[in-house]
Amino acid sequence: MFGGSLFVLGLLVTWITPVWLLSVGVGLGVAALGALYGVVWLCSRRLAEVASTSVREGILLPIFYLAMFLSVFAMLGIFLAPDIPYRSLLHAVTRISAVGSREMNFEVPPTTRDFELQQLQPRLAELTYFALDTDQPLTIATTVASNLPGQTLNVRVMPGSEFVWRKPFNEKKEAVPQAELAQWFVTNVGTTPARLRVRTTTDIEFPEVRVVPSAALALVALVALYLVVRMIMPKMAAIAQTTSKESMSQPLFYLALGLGSLGLLAFIYIPYNTFGEDIKMLKDSGLIWIMVWAILVAVWSASVSVSEEVEGRTALTVLSKPVRRRQFIFGKFLGVLGPVVVLFILLGFLFLVTVSYKVVYDFREVAKSEPAWQLCYLEMIQIVPGLVLAFFETVVLAAISVAISTRLPMLANLIVCSSIYVLGHLVPMLVNSSVGKFEIVRFAGQFIATVLPVLDHFNIQAAVAAGAVVPMSYLGVALLYCVLYSSIAMLLGLAMFEDRDLA
C-alpha cells in the first residue's frame, strides 16, 4: 500500500508540474498588475478607482478570481508537491533572455598549446549546438562533447571542413550542474596565427518555462485591452458591460459552465478504445465541447440583448439618450463576447488540466512506467492554438447572431446560426464536389463559399489532436479572417438596424 501511495504521488507531481508552471506565470501577471495599479494609484486616484470598478463590475471579476487562485496555488505548490524541481525551473526562467545564437572569431597564436577561449564559456546545461571553422589545422580540447564530467575530448579541425556538434536528445539534464561552464583549449602547432570561428546556440535547460512570461503577458494584455476599450469608448463600454452582466446572470451561462466542466472531467474516464491514443480523442472532443457551449451562449445572449430589447422597446429608451445606433450595436456585440471570453478562459484552463492528467492516467491504465512531466506539458500546450481558433470561430458566429438579431427573433436566430455553422464547415466539400458538374451546381457552390464564412479554416482539431505544430502565421491569417468577416457581419447588422422603426 505504501508503494502504491508513492506511485500515485509520483503521478501527481508529473501532471501537476505543467499546471504549476502556468500558475507561476499567472501569478507573475497578477504581481505586475498589482505594481501597475500601485503606480496608477499614486499618480491618479480617480483613474485607480476606475480600474478597481472595472475589475469588480465587469467580466474581469471571475477571471481575477481564477488568477488569484492560481497565484495561491503557485506559492503552495512548492509545499504541496515538494518533488517539483521548482528551483531549477525558476532558475531557467531567469535565463530566458541570456540564451540564443552567438558567433565569435578568435586568433590563435602560432606554436601555442592549450590556448583557452576565455571569452566563450556558455553553460554546459544550456549548450545545444556549436560549430568550429578554421583556416589552419587545429586541435581543440573541449569539455562539451565529453561523456565524462571534468574530462576533455580532443577534436581535430581541418581547413574547409567544419566540425559540428549537436546535443543528443536523450541526454539527462540533471547530469550537468547548471553553473558548470564549457571550456575550449586550442593547440596550434603551425608557424602562423590561425583564425578560428566558433558558432554556438544555447537554450534554457527547461524550454517549457517559456510559458511563464507568456501567461503573464497574456493576463496583462487582457486587462489592459479591457481598460483601454472602456476609456476610449465609454458609451460602448457601458452598453457592453450591462449586456455582459445580464448574459452572465442568465441560467444558461451557469448551465454551460457547469455542464461544460462536467463533460471535460468525464472525457478523462470515457473509454475510447483507441489502443493507447485516447489523449487524441480527448483533445478533439474537448475543443468541440467548449466551442459548442460558447456558441450557444453567444447566440442566446445576442437574441436576448438585441432582439428582445428591440421588441420590448427597451432599445428605444437607450437610444433616446446621446447614444447612436452604431454605438448600440457594437456595444451589444462586445457585451455578447464578454461571457464567451469568460467561458473560454475558465473551461479552457480546466481543459488544460484534464489533458495533463490524461497523460498519466493512460500510462497507469496500460501499466507503463511514469511519464516525464515534459510529455504532459507538451500535450497540454499543443491544444492552446486549437482553443484560440475555436474562439475565433465563436466570434464570427457571435457577430452573425448580433446582425440577425436586429431583425429576427430568438428561434429564427438559432435556426439560421445553426444552418450557417453546418454549411460553414461544409463549404470546402461543396466547392470541391461542384468541380466538373453542371454550371448551376458550380455556381451554387461558389455562391455559398462567397457569402457564408468558411468555418473550416478554424477547424484544426484533428491536427491539434495528432500533436501537429500550428505555426503562428496560420493563427495570424485566421485572426485577420475573423476580424474581416466579423466586421462585414456587423456592418450588415448596422445597415439593417439603421432603418428599423423602434417605435
TORDOLUM-422298 format. One line per field, with one value per residue (C-alpha): residue number from 1; y, z, x. Coordinates in Angstrom, 1 decimal, always signed. Layout:
BEGIN
seq = NUM,...
yy = Y,...
zz = Z,...
xx = X,...
//
This chain:
BEGIN
seq = 1,2,3,4,5,6,7,8,9,10,11,12,13,14,15,16,17,18,19,20,21,22,23,24,25,26,27,28,29,30,31,32,33,34,35,36,37,38,39,40,41,42,43,44,45,46,47,48,49,50,51,52,53,54,55,56,57,58,59,60,61,62,63,64,65,66,67,68,69,70,71,72,73,74,75,76,77,78,79,80,81,82,83,84,85,86,87,88,89,90,91,92,93,94,95,96,97,98,99,100,101,102,103,104,105,106,107,108,109,110,111,112,113,114,115,116,117,118,119,120,121,122,123,124,125,126,127,128,129,130,131,132,133,134,135,136,137,138,139,140,141,142,143,144,145,146,147,148,149,150,151,152,153,154,155,156,157,158,159,160,161,162,163,164,165,166,167,168,169,170,171,172,173,174,175,176,177,178,179,180,181,182,183,184,185,186,187,188,189,190,191,192,193,194,195,196,197,198,199,200,201,202,203,204,205,206,207,208,209,210,211,212,213,214,215,216,217,218,219,220,221,222,223,224,225,226,227,228,229,230,231,232,233,234,235,236,237,238,239,240,241,242,243,244,245,246,247,248,249,250,251,252,253,254,255,256,257,258,259,260,261,262,263,264,265,266,267,268,269,270,271,272,273,274,275,276,277,278,279,280,281,282,283,284,285,286,287,288,289,290,291,292,293,294,295,296,297,298,299,300,301,302,303,304,305,306,307,308,309,310,311,312,313,314,315,316,317,318,319,320,321,322,323,324,325,326,327,328,329,330,331,332,333,334,335,336,337,338,339,340,341,342,343,344,345,346,347,348,349,350,351,352,353,354,355,356,357,358,359,360,361,362,363,364,365,366,367,368,369,370,371,372,373,374,375,376,377,378,379,380,381,382,383,384,385,386,387,388,389,390,391,392,393,394,395,396,397,398,399,400,401,402,403,404,405,406,407,408,409,410,411,412,413,414,415,416,417,418,419,420,421,422,423,424,425,426,427,428,429,430,431,432,433,434,435,436,437,438,439,440,441,442,443,444,445,446,447,448,449,450,451,452,453,454,455,456,457,458,459,460,461,462,463,464,465,466,467,468,469,470,471,472,473,474,475,476,477,478,479,480,481,482,483,484,485,486,487,488,489,490,491,492,493,494,495,496,497,498,499,500,501,502,503
yy = +0.0,+2.3,+1.7,+2.4,+5.7,+6.7,+5.8,+8.0,+10.9,+10.5,+10.7,+13.7,+15.6,+14.6,+16.2,+19.0,+20.4,+21.9,+23.3,+24.8,+26.5,+28.0,+29.2,+30.8,+32.8,+33.9,+34.8,+36.9,+38.7,+39.4,+40.8,+43.0,+44.2,+45.0,+47.0,+48.9,+49.6,+51.0,+53.4,+54.5,+55.0,+57.2,+59.3,+59.5,+58.3,+58.7,+56.5,+53.9,+53.9,+53.4,+50.4,+49.0,+49.4,+47.7,+44.6,+44.5,+45.0,+43.7,+40.3,+40.7,+39.6,+35.8,+36.0,+37.8,+35.0,+32.4,+34.4,+34.7,+31.0,+30.1,+32.6,+31.0,+27.5,+28.6,+29.5,+26.5,+24.1,+24.1,+22.7,+20.5,+18.9,+19.2,+16.9,+19.6,+20.8,+24.4,+25.7,+24.6,+25.7,+29.2,+29.5,+28.6,+31.5,+34.0,+32.6,+33.2,+36.5,+35.1,+32.3,+32.4,+32.2,+33.7,+33.8,+34.7,+34.9,+34.1,+34.4,+31.6,+32.5,+30.2,+27.3,+27.6,+24.8,+24.9,+28.4,+28.9,+30.7,+32.6,+34.9,+32.0,+29.9,+29.0,+26.9,+23.2,+22.6,+25.2,+24.5,+22.7,+23.3,+24.5,+24.6,+25.1,+26.5,+27.3,+28.3,+26.1,+22.6,+23.0,+20.6,+21.6,+20.0,+20.7,+19.7,+19.9,+16.7,+14.6,+12.0,+12.1,+15.1,+17.0,+15.2,+16.7,+15.4,+16.2,+17.4,+17.8,+20.6,+20.9,+23.9,+23.7,+21.1,+22.4,+20.4,+20.4,+19.1,+18.8,+18.0,+14.5,+14.3,+11.6,+13.4,+13.6,+17.2,+16.6,+15.1,+18.5,+21.2,+24.4,+26.6,+24.5,+26.3,+24.9,+25.3,+25.1,+24.7,+25.2,+23.9,+25.5,+23.8,+26.0,+28.9,+31.5,+32.7,+30.7,+32.1,+30.2,+30.9,+29.4,+29.5,+28.4,+28.1,+27.9,+27.3,+27.2,+23.9,+23.6,+25.3,+24.6,+27.5,+30.0,+29.5,+31.6,+35.0,+34.1,+33.6,+36.8,+38.9,+37.4,+38.3,+41.9,+42.3,+41.2,+43.6,+46.4,+45.8,+45.9,+49.1,+50.8,+50.0,+51.3,+54.6,+55.2,+54.2,+54.9,+54.7,+51.4,+50.1,+50.9,+49.1,+46.1,+45.9,+45.9,+43.3,+41.1,+41.3,+40.4,+37.5,+36.1,+36.3,+34.1,+30.4,+29.3,+30.7,+28.7,+25.7,+25.9,+26.4,+23.5,+21.0,+22.1,+21.3,+18.0,+17.0,+17.8,+15.8,+12.9,+12.8,+11.6,+8.4,+7.6,+4.5,+5.4,+2.1,+3.6,+1.3,+4.0,+7.0,+8.2,+11.5,+12.4,+11.8,+13.7,+16.8,+16.6,+16.2,+18.8,+21.5,+20.9,+20.7,+24.1,+25.7,+24.4,+25.7,+29.1,+29.4,+28.5,+31.2,+33.8,+33.2,+33.2,+36.3,+38.1,+37.2,+38.3,+41.5,+42.7,+41.1,+41.1,+44.7,+45.9,+44.1,+45.2,+48.9,+48.9,+49.8,+52.9,+54.1,+53.6,+55.4,+58.3,+59.3,+60.6,+57.1,+56.4,+53.2,+52.1,+52.5,+50.4,+47.6,+47.5,+47.7,+44.8,+42.8,+43.4,+42.6,+39.3,+38.5,+39.0,+35.7,+34.0,+35.1,+34.1,+30.6,+30.1,+31.1,+29.1,+26.0,+26.3,+26.2,+23.1,+21.6,+22.1,+20.4,+17.4,+16.9,+17.0,+14.5,+12.3,+11.5,+10.0,+8.3,+6.5,+5.4,+3.9,+2.2,+0.3,-0.4,+1.7,+3.5,+7.0,+9.5,+12.6,+15.8,+17.4,+15.0,+16.3,+19.8,+19.1,+17.6,+20.4,+23.3,+21.8,+22.5,+26.2,+27.1,+24.9,+27.0,+30.2,+29.1,+27.9,+31.3,+33.0,+30.8,+31.7,+35.4,+35.1,+33.4,+35.9,+38.7,+37.0,+36.4,+40.0,+41.1,+38.6,+39.7,+43.2,+41.8,+38.2,+36.8,+34.2,+31.0,+32.2,+33.3,+29.9,+28.2,+30.5,+30.3,+26.5,+26.3,+28.7,+26.6,+23.4,+24.9,+26.9,+23.6,+22.0,+24.8,+23.2,+19.9,+21.7,+23.6,+20.5,+18.4,+21.1,+20.9,+19.4,+19.4,+21.4,+25.2,+25.8,+23.4,+25.0,+28.5,+27.4,+26.1,+29.2,+31.4,+29.6,+29.8,+33.6,+34.5,+32.2,+32.1,+29.3,+28.0,+25.0,+27.5,+27.3,+23.6,+22.1,+19.8,+16.7,+18.4,+19.5,+16.1,+14.5,+16.8,+18.8,+22.2,+25.1,+28.0,+31.5,+32.6,+30.4,+32.0,+35.4,+34.7,+33.2,+36.3,+38.5,+36.4,+36.6,+40.3,+40.9,+38.7,+39.9,+43.5,+42.6,+41.0,+43.9,+46.4,+44.4,+44.3,+48.1,+48.6,+46.6,+48.3,+51.9,+52.0,+49.9,+51.7,+51.2,+53.0
zz = +0.0,+0.8,-2.5,-4.3,-2.5,-3.6,-7.2,-7.0,-5.6,-8.4,-11.0,-9.2,-9.4,-13.1,-14.3,-11.7,-12.7,-16.1,-14.3,-11.7,-14.3,-15.8,-12.3,-11.8,-15.0,-14.0,-10.5,-12.1,-14.2,-11.1,-9.4,-12.4,-12.4,-8.7,-9.3,-12.1,-10.0,-7.2,-9.7,-11.1,-7.5,-6.7,-9.8,-10.1,-7.5,-9.9,-12.6,-10.0,-8.9,-12.5,-12.8,-9.5,-10.5,-13.8,-12.0,-9.6,-12.1,-15.4,-16.9,-15.2,-11.8,-12.5,-14.4,-11.4,-9.1,-11.2,-11.4,-7.6,-7.1,-9.5,-7.7,-4.4,-6.0,-7.4,-3.9,-2.1,-4.9,-3.6,-0.3,-1.6,-4.2,-2.9,-5.7,-8.3,-9.4,-8.8,-8.1,-11.5,-13.3,-11.7,-12.5,-16.1,-16.2,-15.3,-18.1,-21.0,-22.1,-21.8,-24.4,-28.2,-31.1,-31.0,-33.3,-32.2,-34.1,-32.4,-33.5,-32.1,-31.8,-33.6,-31.8,-28.9,-26.8,-24.7,-25.7,-23.7,-25.3,-22.2,-23.9,-24.9,-21.9,-22.2,-19.6,-20.4,-19.4,-22.0,-24.9,-27.7,-30.8,-31.7,-35.0,-35.4,-38.6,-39.1,-41.8,-40.4,-38.8,-35.1,-32.2,-29.8,-26.4,-25.2,-22.2,-24.2,-26.2,-23.4,-21.8,-18.5,-16.2,-15.9,-18.8,-22.2,-25.8,-28.4,-31.7,-34.9,-37.1,-40.6,-43.1,-45.2,-43.0,-40.3,-37.1,-35.9,-32.5,-31.5,-28.1,-28.0,-27.4,-24.8,-22.6,-19.0,-18.0,-14.4,-15.3,-15.8,-13.0,-14.0,-13.2,-15.0,-18.0,-21.2,-22.0,-25.1,-25.3,-28.7,-29.9,-32.9,-34.0,-37.1,-37.6,-38.4,-36.4,-37.1,-37.4,-35.5,-35.9,-33.2,-33.7,-30.7,-29.9,-26.4,-25.0,-21.4,-19.6,-19.5,-22.6,-21.1,-18.7,-21.5,-20.6,-17.5,-19.2,-21.9,-19.4,-17.5,-20.7,-21.8,-18.5,-18.5,-22.2,-21.5,-18.6,-20.5,-23.6,-21.4,-19.7,-22.9,-24.6,-21.5,-21.5,-25.3,-26.0,-22.7,-24.2,-26.0,-22.9,-20.7,-23.0,-23.3,-19.5,-19.0,-21.7,-20.3,-16.7,-18.0,-20.0,-17.2,-14.8,-17.1,-16.0,-19.4,-18.6,-15.4,-17.1,-19.9,-17.3,-15.1,-17.9,-19.7,-16.7,-16.0,-19.7,-19.6,-16.5,-17.8,-21.0,-18.9,-17.9,-21.1,-22.8,-26.4,-27.3,-29.4,-28.3,-26.4,-28.4,-26.0,-25.5,-29.1,-28.7,-25.5,-27.2,-30.2,-28.0,-25.5,-28.2,-29.8,-26.5,-25.3,-28.6,-28.9,-25.4,-26.1,-29.5,-27.8,-25.1,-27.7,-29.9,-26.9,-25.4,-28.8,-29.1,-25.5,-25.5,-29.0,-30.4,-27.2,-26.3,-29.7,-29.5,-25.9,-26.7,-24.3,-27.1,-27.8,-24.2,-24.6,-28.0,-26.7,-24.8,-26.6,-27.9,-31.6,-33.2,-34.2,-30.6,-29.5,-32.0,-31.4,-27.7,-27.8,-29.8,-27.3,-24.5,-26.1,-26.3,-22.6,-21.4,-24.3,-23.1,-19.6,-20.7,-22.9,-20.1,-17.3,-19.4,-21.3,-18.1,-16.9,-20.3,-20.0,-16.6,-17.8,-20.8,-18.5,-16.2,-19.1,-20.0,-16.6,-16.4,-19.7,-18.7,-15.5,-17.3,-19.6,-16.7,-18.2,-16.2,-15.1,-18.0,-17.8,-16.9,-20.1,-22.0,-20.0,-20.8,-24.5,-24.8,-22.7,-24.6,-28.1,-27.5,-27.0,-30.7,-31.0,-28.3,-30.0,-33.3,-31.6,-30.0,-33.5,-34.9,-31.9,-32.5,-36.2,-35.3,-32.5,-35.0,-37.3,-34.5,-33.4,-37.0,-37.4,-34.0,-35.3,-37.5,-36.4,-33.0,-31.0,-32.6,-36.1,-35.0,-33.5,-36.7,-39.0,-36.9,-36.7,-40.5,-41.0,-38.6,-40.5,-44.0,-43.0,-42.2,-45.4,-47.7,-48.9,-49.6,-51.5,-53.7,-54.4,-55.2,-57.7,-59.9,-63.2,-62.5,-64.1,-64.2,-61.7,-59.2,-59.6,-59.2,-56.1,-54.5,-55.3,-54.1,-50.7,-50.4,-51.1,-48.9,-45.9,-43.7,-44.3,-40.7,-41.7,-41.6,-37.8,-37.7,-37.0,-34.2,-36.0,-36.4,-32.7,-31.5,-33.6,-32.0,-35.1,-34.6,-35.6,-36.9,-35.7,-39.3,-39.5,-36.4,-37.8,-41.0,-39.1,-36.9,-40.0,-41.5,-38.2,-38.0,-41.6,-41.6,-38.2,-39.4,-42.5,-40.4,-38.0,-40.9,-42.4,-39.0,-38.6,-42.1,-41.1,-37.8,-39.1,-40.9,-38.4,-36.7,-33.0,-32.0
xx = +0.0,+2.8,+4.5,+1.2,+0.8,+4.3,+3.3,+0.2,+2.2,+4.7,+2.0,+0.5,+3.8,+4.1,+0.9,+0.8,+4.2,+3.0,-0.1,+2.2,+4.3,+1.2,+0.2,+3.5,+3.1,-0.4,+0.9,+3.7,+1.0,-1.0,+2.1,+2.7,-0.9,-0.6,+2.5,+0.9,-2.1,+0.1,+1.8,-1.6,-2.9,+0.0,-0.5,-4.3,-6.7,-9.6,-8.1,-7.2,-10.9,-12.0,-9.6,-10.9,-14.5,-13.8,-12.5,-15.4,-18.2,-17.1,-16.1,-12.7,-14.1,-14.3,-11.0,-9.5,-10.8,-9.2,-5.9,-5.8,-6.5,-3.6,-1.3,-2.0,-1.5,+1.8,+3.0,+1.5,+2.6,+6.1,+4.9,+2.1,+4.4,+7.9,+9.2,+8.6,+12.0,+10.9,+14.4,+15.7,+12.5,+12.6,+16.3,+15.6,+13.0,+15.7,+18.0,+15.5,+17.0,+20.6,+20.4,+20.4,+22.8,+26.3,+29.3,+32.8,+36.2,+39.5,+43.1,+45.2,+48.9,+51.5,+53.1,+50.7,+49.4,+46.2,+45.2,+41.9,+39.0,+38.0,+35.6,+33.4,+32.2,+28.5,+26.8,+27.0,+23.4,+22.3,+24.6,+22.7,+24.9,+28.3,+30.3,+34.1,+35.7,+39.4,+41.9,+44.7,+44.8,+44.0,+43.5,+40.8,+40.2,+36.7,+34.6,+31.4,+31.4,+32.9,+30.7,+32.7,+32.4,+35.6,+37.2,+38.1,+37.7,+40.2,+38.8,+40.9,+39.6,+40.9,+40.6,+37.5,+35.9,+33.6,+33.2,+29.6,+28.2,+24.6,+23.3,+21.8,+18.0,+18.4,+20.9,+19.8,+19.5,+20.3,+23.7,+25.4,+25.4,+23.7,+26.7,+29.3,+30.8,+32.0,+35.7,+37.8,+41.6,+43.2,+46.6,+48.2,+51.4,+51.7,+54.2,+51.5,+48.4,+45.3,+41.8,+39.1,+35.4,+33.0,+29.2,+27.1,+23.5,+22.2,+18.8,+17.5,+17.7,+13.9,+12.4,+8.9,+9.3,+8.7,+5.0,+5.7,+6.3,+3.7,+1.0,+1.9,+1.9,-1.4,-3.1,-1.7,-2.7,-6.2,-6.7,-5.0,-7.2,-10.4,-9.4,-8.3,-11.7,-13.5,-11.6,-11.6,-15.2,-17.1,-20.6,-20.0,-18.2,-21.2,-23.6,-21.1,-20.7,-24.5,-25.0,-22.3,-23.7,-27.1,-25.8,-23.7,-26.7,-28.8,-29.2,-27.9,-24.4,-24.2,-25.6,-23.0,-20.2,-21.4,-22.2,-19.0,-16.9,-18.6,-18.2,-14.4,-14.0,-16.0,-13.9,-10.9,-12.6,-14.6,-13.0,-12.4,-10.9,-8.2,-5.3,-3.4,-4.5,-7.2,-5.5,-6.2,-9.9,-9.9,-8.4,-10.7,-13.8,-12.8,-12.2,-15.6,-17.4,-16.1,-16.8,-20.4,-21.3,-19.7,-21.6,-24.8,-24.3,-23.3,-26.4,-28.7,-27.1,-27.4,-31.1,-31.9,-29.9,-30.8,-33.9,-35.9,-34.8,-35.9,-39.3,-39.8,-39.0,-36.0,-33.7,-35.8,-35.2,-31.4,-31.3,-33.3,-30.1,-27.0,-26.2,-26.0,-27.3,-23.8,-22.6,-25.6,-24.9,-21.2,-21.6,-24.0,-21.5,-18.7,-21.2,-22.0,-18.3,-17.9,-19.4,-17.8,-14.3,-15.1,-16.3,-13.2,-10.8,-12.5,-13.3,-10.0,-8.0,-9.9,-9.3,-5.5,-5.6,-7.6,-5.2,-2.2,-3.8,-5.0,-1.4,-0.5,-4.0,-3.4,+0.1,-1.2,-4.1,-1.8,+0.7,+3.5,+6.2,+5.6,+6.0,+8.1,+6.4,+7.6,+5.3,+2.3,+3.4,+3.8,+0.3,-1.2,+0.4,-0.4,-4.1,-3.7,-3.8,-7.0,-8.6,-7.6,-9.1,-12.2,-12.6,-12.2,-15.0,-17.2,-16.5,-17.6,-20.9,-21.5,-21.2,-23.6,-26.0,-26.0,-26.6,-29.6,-31.0,-31.7,-34.5,-35.3,-36.5,-34.6,-35.9,-35.2,-31.8,-31.0,-32.1,-30.1,-26.9,-27.2,-27.5,-24.6,-22.5,-23.2,-22.8,-19.7,-17.9,-19.2,-18.1,-14.8,-16.6,-19.4,-16.8,-14.8,-17.8,-19.1,-16.0,-16.8,-20.6,-23.4,-23.0,-25.8,-24.2,-20.8,-22.5,-24.3,-21.1,-19.1,-22.0,-22.2,-18.4,-18.5,-21.4,-21.0,-18.0,-15.6,-15.6,-13.4,-10.4,-10.8,-11.3,-7.9,-9.0,-7.6,-4.2,-4.2,-5.2,-2.4,+0.2,+0.9,+2.6,+0.4,+2.5,+1.9,+1.4,-1.7,-3.1,-2.4,-4.2,-7.2,-7.3,-7.4,-10.2,-12.1,-11.8,-12.8,-15.8,-17.0,-16.7,-18.7,-21.4,-21.6,-21.8,-24.7,-26.4,-25.9,-27.4,-30.5,-30.8,-30.4,-33.8,-35.7,-38.6,-38.2,-41.4
//
